[in-house]
Amino acid sequence: MEQLYTEYPVLYDAIQSDWDYNRDVTFVTDLLDRDPRDCRLLEIGCGTGNHTRLFADAGFDVTAVEPNEGMLRRARETADASYHDGGLPDLPVADTFDVVVAIRGVINHVSPGELDAALADMVGHLAADGLLVFDNSPLPPEGNSPAIDIGSLNGDQYARVVQMNPGPGDRLHWDQILLTPGGEVVVDTREMTPFDDLEIAAALSTHDTVFEPADGFGPADSRTVFVCRPGSRGGRLSGSPG
Ligand SMILES: C[S@@+](CC[C@H](N)C(=O)[O-])C[C@H]1O[C@@H](n2cnc3c(N)ncnc32)[C@H](O)[C@@H]1O
């Protein structure tokens, strides 16, 4: 039951209100040797459209893909883009793009068995001189203790209890219970995959791409960001088979 994504995208945005979306978008634009106004960008897992809006403002011609209808609805209100319902590993678009992004744990929503197909799908949507940027969230495979988060939604208080527990198939149950200012109880459980960076590097190195890992989108970000370009197979991550 993914109530947060499907029914309460406004609450999702409240939880993410401190996230530095500008920093992520700047990370991508700084990698480009072209004017964004000359680029078609595919955003995978666009969520509520916060990066989408900034990419569109930067001048990109944005196509955005998102499998959760509630998130997609809010994204349509947030940013001007061409939207499609769907996700990895079966993207609902046929074209190739100058830039492909999947930002903030989008890859961690696919199962271990889908990883290779998801990477192939992303790489397969790259133009010949394209750029692919996606991140791997550092999720704890052993799970963690419940944590409490109190935040503000339109000036009123919400509360959230969140915990991750190991599940079958090398996945994690991400469980959240939220109490909204309006007295609603929101239950959000979803499965995530705590990929090892080396696992992603090994899978990437079997595709026609050259990649470089970066330590986050900025100094305070604990994700690994994979920066990939089409090219002869192989990567540069220490210990990877590429
Ligand atoms: C943590 S959110 C990030 C959303 C947005 N990129 C942001 O930074 O706010 C992960 C997003 O990935 C979407 N998602 C889930 N499974 C997916 C899949 N298989 N392919 C693409 N996106 C997926 C979710 O619906 C959600 O919107």
The ligand as an SDF file (V2000), in Angstrom:
LIG
                    3D

 27 29  0  0  0  0  0  0  0  0999 V2000
   12.0330    8.9070   -3.8870 C   0  0  0  0  0  0  0  0  0  0  0  0
   10.9490    9.2520   -5.2080 S   0  0  0  0  0  0  0  0  0  0  0  0
   11.8710   10.4640   -6.1480 C   0  0  0  0  0  0  0  0  0  0  0  0
   10.9610   11.3220   -6.9750 C   0  0  0  0  0  0  0  0  0  0  0  0
   11.6340   12.5200   -7.6260 C   0  0  0  0  0  0  0  0  0  0  0  0
   12.6810   12.1000   -8.5370 N   0  0  0  0  0  0  0  0  0  0  0  0
   12.1570   13.4280   -6.5360 C   0  0  0  0  0  0  0  0  0  0  0  0
   13.3950   13.5280   -6.4160 O   0  0  0  0  0  0  0  0  0  0  0  0
   11.3540   14.0230   -5.8040 O   0  0  0  0  0  0  0  0  0  0  0  0
   11.0590    7.8080   -6.2530 C   0  0  0  0  0  0  0  0  0  0  0  0
   10.1030    7.8940   -7.4180 C   0  0  0  0  0  0  0  0  0  0  0  0
   10.3140    6.7610   -8.2650 O   0  0  0  0  0  0  0  0  0  0  0  0
    9.0320    6.3040   -8.6920 C   0  0  0  0  0  0  0  0  0  0  0  0
    9.1540    4.8910   -9.0740 N   0  0  0  0  0  0  0  0  0  0  0  0
    8.8070    3.7870   -8.3640 C   0  0  0  0  0  0  0  0  0  0  0  0
    9.0630    2.6720   -9.0710 N   0  0  0  0  0  0  0  0  0  0  0  0
    9.5700    3.0770  -10.2470 C   0  0  0  0  0  0  0  0  0  0  0  0
   10.0140    2.4020  -11.4210 C   0  0  0  0  0  0  0  0  0  0  0  0
    9.9850    1.0480  -11.4890 N   0  0  0  0  0  0  0  0  0  0  0  0
   10.4640    3.1300  -12.4630 N   0  0  0  0  0  0  0  0  0  0  0  0
   10.4990    4.4670  -12.3990 C   0  0  0  0  0  0  0  0  0  0  0  0
   10.0900    5.1800  -11.3150 N   0  0  0  0  0  0  0  0  0  0  0  0
    9.6380    4.4880  -10.2610 C   0  0  0  0  0  0  0  0  0  0  0  0
    8.1400    6.5310   -7.5020 C   0  0  0  0  0  0  0  0  0  0  0  0
    6.7750    6.5280   -7.8470 O   0  0  0  0  0  0  0  0  0  0  0  0
    8.6470    7.8800   -7.0180 C   0  0  0  0  0  0  0  0  0  0  0  0
    7.9690    8.9420   -7.6380 O   0  0  0  0  0  0  0  0  0  0  0  0
  1  2  1  0
  2  3  1  0
  2 10  1  0
  3  4  1  0
  4  5  1  0
  5  6  1  0
  5  7  1  0
  7  8  2  0
  7  9  1  0
 10 11  1  0
 11 12  1  0
 11 26  1  0
 12 13  1  0
 13 14  1  0
 13 24  1  0
 14 15  1  0
 14 23  1  0
 15 16  2  0
 16 17  1  0
 17 18  1  0
 17 23  2  0
 18 19  1  0
 18 20  2  0
 20 21  1  0
 21 22  2  0
 22 23  1  0
 24 25  1  0
 24 26  1  0
 26 27  1  0
M  CHG  2   2   1   9  -1
M  END
$$$$
